[in-house]
Amino acid sequence: MDQFRGGLATLGVGKDDKVAIISKNTVQWAVACYATFGLEAQFVPMYETQLPKDWEYISEDSGSKILLAADSEIYQHVKDFPNKIEKLESVVLLEGSGDDQTLTYESLLEKGKQQPIPSAKPDFESEMGMLYTSGTTGNPKGVLLTHHNILFMIAVGIQSLRLSPNDQTLSFLPWAHSFGQLAEVHLLIQSGYSTGLVADVNEIVSDMSLVKPTVFFAVPRVYNRKGGGNSEFHGKSRSYFSKKDHF
């Protein structure tokens, strides 16, 4: 995280700038998120399943300065966005390698290692970023969240859900959505519990047998399709869900 924060700083990211990301749940996602916060900048996540026109719209509407692309396929769709979007300056490839001109996750880590920068503490009421709808009924709509919003929910969550460093979960909810991001990123980091990242939602049941989560966050559709009498969803796990599906 320290190295990536330094890498973002070499691209000119500072207070109130916006860093957007198109990615599923990955370690790089979490690193980029908190590296951004450490620069007092704002984080704008997007779904890999959205269309390129939605990525372009959100990047422009949010006023993002940097765009992080999960892989080479997504990168090819967005690499020319800085030529179309006034405030967008750079696109970074998170996984994979490009030509000598391509900014990558690894190259930013190296730059950050060479040019470290201390982490700043964002103001309590400052904006932590924006969450956008999927845009199924029109242009995606963004909602501003403050660090106060998230810290309050973290405090309530840890107390009410009795989370501890001994807990572990299985992460499959999209972190571009408030429920998944709060439960599987911010609550995790604050309370110190661990998670396994699901690569394919169709493999949740088999992944549960490997991870053996003590707490599980999901939506009703998962319990309806996978749960039933399957002991993997019961046993010793504490299950929590949003009242609506968000896929």
C-alpha positions in Angstrom: 0.0 0.0 0.0 2.8 2.4 0.9 4.5 1.8 -2.4 1.4 2.2 -4.5 0.5 5.4 -2.6 3.9 6.8 -3.6 3.3 5.6 -7.2 0.0 7.4 -7.4 1.7 10.5 -6.0 4.2 10.5 -8.9 1.2 10.8 -11.2 0.2 13.9 -9.4 -2.6 12.5 -7.3 -3.3 14.6 -4.2 -6.0 16.0 -2.0 -9.5 15.8 -3.5 -8.4 14.2 -6.8 -10.3 11.2 -7.9 -8.9 7.7 -8.8 -11.4 5.5 -10.6 -11.1 1.7 -11.0 -12.7 -0.9 -13.2 -12.1 -4.3 -11.5 -13.6 -7.2 -9.7 -12.6 -7.9 -6.1 -8.8 -8.2 -6.0 -5.9 -7.4 -3.6 -4.9 -4.6 -6.0 -8.4 -3.1 -5.6 -8.0 -2.9 -1.8 -4.4 -1.6 -2.0 -5.5 1.1 -4.5 -8.4 2.1 -2.4 -6.4 2.8 0.8 -3.4 4.2 -1.1 -5.9 6.7 -2.6 -7.3 7.6 0.9 -3.7 8.0 2.1 -3.3 10.9 -0.4 -6.6 12.5 0.8 -8.0 11.6 -2.7 -11.3 10.0 -3.5 -11.9 6.5 -4.9 -14.5 5.8 -7.6 -15.1 2.0 -8.3 -16.8 0.6 -11.3 -18.0 -2.9 -12.4 -16.2 -5.0 -14.9 -19.7 -6.0 -16.2 -20.6 -2.4 -17.2 -20.3 -1.3 -20.9 -17.3 0.9 -22.1 -19.8 3.8 -22.6 -20.6 3.6 -18.9 -16.9 3.5 -17.9 -16.4 6.6 -20.0 -19.4 8.4 -18.6 -18.5 7.7 -15.0 -14.8 8.6 -15.5 -16.0 12.0 -17.0 -18.9 12.6 -14.6 -16.8 12.0 -11.5 -13.9 14.1 -12.7 -11.4 11.3 -12.3 -7.8 12.0 -12.8 -6.5 8.4 -12.9 -8.2 5.3 -14.2 -7.1 1.8 -13.1 -8.0 -1.0 -15.5 -8.1 -4.6 -14.2 -6.7 -6.4 -17.2 -5.5 -6.1 -20.7 -9.0 -6.6 -22.2 -10.4 -3.7 -20.2 -7.3 -1.6 -20.8 -7.8 -1.8 -24.6 -11.3 -0.3 -24.2 -10.2 2.6 -22.0 -6.6 3.4 -22.9 -7.7 6.3 -25.1 -10.1 7.8 -22.6 -7.6 10.6 -21.6 -7.9 11.9 -25.2 -11.7 12.2 -24.7 -12.0 13.2 -21.1 -10.6 16.6 -20.1 -9.7 15.8 -16.5 -8.5 12.2 -17.0 -4.7 12.2 -17.3 -3.6 8.5 -17.1 -4.8 4.9 -17.4 -3.0 2.2 -15.3 -3.0 -1.5 -16.1 -3.4 -3.5 -12.9 -2.6 -7.0 -14.1 -0.5 -7.8 -17.1 2.1 -6.0 -19.1 1.9 -3.6 -22.1 4.5 -1.8 -24.1 7.1 0.5 -22.7 4.7 3.4 -22.6 2.1 1.5 -20.5 1.7 2.5 -16.9 1.3 -0.7 -14.8 0.6 -1.6 -11.2 4.1 -3.0 -10.9 5.8 0.1 -12.4 3.9 2.3 -9.9 5.0 0.1 -7.1 8.6 0.6 -8.2 8.2 4.3 -8.5 6.6 4.5 -5.1 9.5 2.5 -3.6 11.9 5.0 -5.0 9.8 8.0 -4.1 8.0 7.2 -0.8 5.4 9.6 0.6 3.9 9.4 4.1 0.2 8.6 4.5 -2.0 11.6 5.2 -5.1 11.4 7.4 -8.2 12.5 5.6 -10.6 15.0 7.4 -13.4 13.2 9.1 -16.1 15.0 7.0 -14.2 14.9 3.7 -15.5 12.9 0.8 -14.0 9.4 0.4 -15.4 8.9 -3.1 -18.4 8.1 -5.2 -20.5 5.0 -5.8 -22.4 4.7 -9.0 -25.5 2.7 -10.0 -25.1 0.2 -12.8 -26.9 2.5 -15.3 -29.5 -0.1 -16.4 -32.3 2.6 -16.7 -30.2 5.5 -18.0 -26.8 7.0 -17.2 -25.2 5.8 -14.0 -26.0 8.0 -11.0 -23.3 8.8 -8.5 -23.6 9.2 -4.7 -21.0 11.0 -2.6 -19.9 9.3 0.6 -17.8 10.8 3.4 -15.3 9.1 5.6 -17.7 9.9 8.4 -20.4 7.8 6.6 -18.1 4.7 6.4 -16.5 5.0 9.9 -20.0 5.2 11.5 -21.1 2.1 9.6 -17.9 0.3 10.5 -18.4 1.1 14.2 -22.0 -0.1 14.2 -21.0 -3.2 12.2 -18.2 -4.4 14.4 -20.4 -4.0 17.5 -23.6 -5.5 16.2 -22.0 -8.4 14.2 -19.4 -9.2 16.9 -16.6 -9.3 14.4 -13.1 -10.1 15.6 -9.6 -11.0 14.1 -10.6 -14.7 14.5 -13.4 -14.4 11.9 -13.0 -15.2 8.2 -15.4 -14.7 5.3 -15.7 -15.5 1.6 -15.8 -12.4 -0.6 -17.9 -12.4 -3.7 -20.2 -9.3 -3.4 -19.0 -6.6 -5.8 -16.9 -4.0 -4.0 -18.2 -1.3 -6.4 -21.4 -1.6 -4.3 -21.8 -0.2 -0.8 -22.7 -3.5 0.9 -19.8 -5.5 -0.5 -17.3 -2.7 0.0 -18.4 -2.0 3.6 -18.6 -5.6 4.7 -15.7 -7.2 2.8 -13.2 -4.3 2.7 -13.6 -1.6 5.3 -15.0 -3.8 8.1 -12.4 -6.4 7.3 -9.5 -4.0 7.6 -10.8 -2.3 10.7 -11.6 -5.5 12.7 -8.7 -7.5 11.3 -10.6 -10.6 10.1 -9.6 -12.4 6.9 -11.3 -13.3 3.6 -11.0 -15.5 0.6 -11.7 -14.0 -2.8 -14.1 -15.9 -5.0 -12.9 -16.1 -8.6 -16.2 -17.5 -10.0 -19.6 -17.0 -8.3 -20.6 -20.4 -9.6 -18.0 -22.0 -7.3 -19.1 -20.4 -4.0 -20.2 -23.7 -2.4 -16.9 -25.5 -3.2 -14.9 -22.4 -2.1 -16.8 -22.4 1.2 -15.5 -25.9 1.9 -12.0 -24.5 1.5 -12.2 -21.3 3.3 -14.7 -22.4 6.0 -16.0 -18.9 6.8 -17.2 -18.0 10.2 -19.2 -15.1 8.8 -20.8 -14.8 5.4 -22.3 -11.7 3.7 -24.7 -12.4 0.8 -27.9 -11.4 -0.9 -31.2 -13.5 -0.9 -30.6 -14.9 -4.4 -27.5 -16.8 -3.1 -29.4 -18.4 -0.3 -32.4 -19.2 -2.5 -30.2 -20.9 -5.2 -27.4 -22.4 -3.2 -28.7 -22.6 0.4 -31.7 -24.8 0.9 -30.5 -27.7 3.0 -26.9 -27.3 2.0 -24.9 -27.5 5.3 -22.1 -25.3 3.8 -24.4 -22.3 4.3 -25.3 -23.2 7.9 -23.1 -25.0 10.3 -21.0 -22.5 12.4 -21.2 -19.6 9.9 -23.0 -16.4 10.8 -24.8 -15.2 7.7 -25.8 -11.6 6.9 -27.6 -10.3 3.9 -28.9 -7.2 2.1 -32.6 -7.1 1.6 -32.1 -6.8 -2.2 -30.0 -8.5 -4.8 -27.4 -6.3 -6.3 -26.0 -8.3 -9.3 
